[in-house]
Amino acid sequence: MNFTRWSARLPGTQRRAAARGAHTVPPDRRGEGSVPAARAGQPAGQPAGQPADRPPSVPAVDDLRVREVLDHVPSLVALVHGPDHRIAYLNDAYTAAFGPRPVGAPARGALPELDALGLLPLLDQVLRSGKPRTVKSRKAPDGRSYTFTCTPVTDGHADGTEDGGRGRGGRGRGVLVFATDVTDHAEAAERLRASERRQRETAVTLQRSLLPQELEEPDDLRVAATYHPGGTEAAVGGDWYDVITLGGGRTALVIGDVMGRGVRAAAVMGQLRTAVRAYARLDLPPHEVLQLLDGLAMEIDANQIATCVYAIHDPNEGTLVHASAGHLPILVRDEQGTVRRADVPTGPPLGTGGWMHSSGSIPLGPGSTAVLYTDGLVERRDEDLDEGIAALERALAGATGTPQVICDRLVRSAGVTPEHDDDVAVLVLQHPVRRGPESELFRNAALELLGGVEAAPRARAFASGVLTSWRFPADLHDLGVLAASELVANSLQHGTPPMRLRLRRTDRRLIVEVTDGDDHLPRRRRAEPADESGRGIAIVATIASNWGSRRTPGGGKAVWCEFALPKPTAP
């Protein structure tokens, strides 16, 4: 194989030859005039015809032999020709890496390393198109990584009688394979990817550890939640959700999203979630909980903001009272399948300060389903946010089944995959319709108290009759009547009309609640031996499983206590 002829077709060689030809002096004029300019300025002892600006020991690039250059190149070089890519040349570096190969042998059998790397189809493509191609960082059988550049080369003959790999115009076609060792770069990139994976795993682990491992199970609601970390970034976000039983049959539901990504966002999320649970124990209205969270978010990190929805479900009222700090609206589907958006005014995100949040309510009676979600479920770069929410409404309208089934269907309908570019959190709650024998386990009874000396006896008689009709055992019957008597007596002494006694049973507990028009909350205290009052709340706290009090919308308060029902024994 004549490498001089092959090199004449390499990129740049023809341009240099044309440039030299343009300045060549015609033979019939070489003797005319004085000494040529190139020779006139030549130093003494410099060979004739050599440029004056090059030392005698440095040869011209055009005078170098291609093979001598390629033999000493540290990169791997192979030259193949013809449609079956027969070996024409391998330099020393290639032979040292993969061993000697017979010249003239087809590449498919003689160069298995190229076949293993999938380069043979690339050689075919380069040969057909006449355009160079490059593949980056392929790991070869020798364990090292190379970047391969395949460049087409041609070999012209005047008679045009060549065969095999010869093309039109009498030119033989081949491919020059040039492989650069990029093992160090590939290993560095792999170490970087491994570090990013570890960081992501750390963030995901922290995120999941800060989310509730098991959701609390309210008596009147069925709930399910799901969380999908974003898959295309090195770090997850700060999405979270929670379900908190408040007592008295009421349940708080929370979902939020801390702006930003990584361990910092997850840590802020954990602090906010812990604070929400603490504030929820105060049994405050939703907008007051958000006010407290807003101040706390500013203390945690003045540069970190978060969106949040806090809602409270009251089965007695059949409503979902909620407040939003920059978060997306709650969606509620009623028993007929109609989907509504919660239309309460949305305040700014937590951490901005200076805003008075407000609460609103939306019906959530038996047969209804509500969905709380983060923006990763509905926000897409190529469409408006309202379009994503509208698509979620349509998906919710047709989603039936358990809360977990609805969760999964909504996530699938939104096209969330492991490669999704944002975190997704979804919380679904249902207020099921109780029918048949199950309906007997969920009962309500209420009595309006008009005041006066007859109110307490009437309350005791009412409680005794209701608990008897509900077939409670004698000991639980007596405890319920005692609790109702003490709470009513406390309300008669310290409260104002209107007053009401409410008894409620679920499949797990008995709830006794008294409301009145005074908004001063009672507290448990130790009564002195000489005190004639002050023992009512202490008695209730002693005999009940749990007790509490809260202010009611429009003024007034509610004081309640709970008794756990014995689990039914297997027959």
Disulfide bonds with the S-S distance in Angstrom:
none
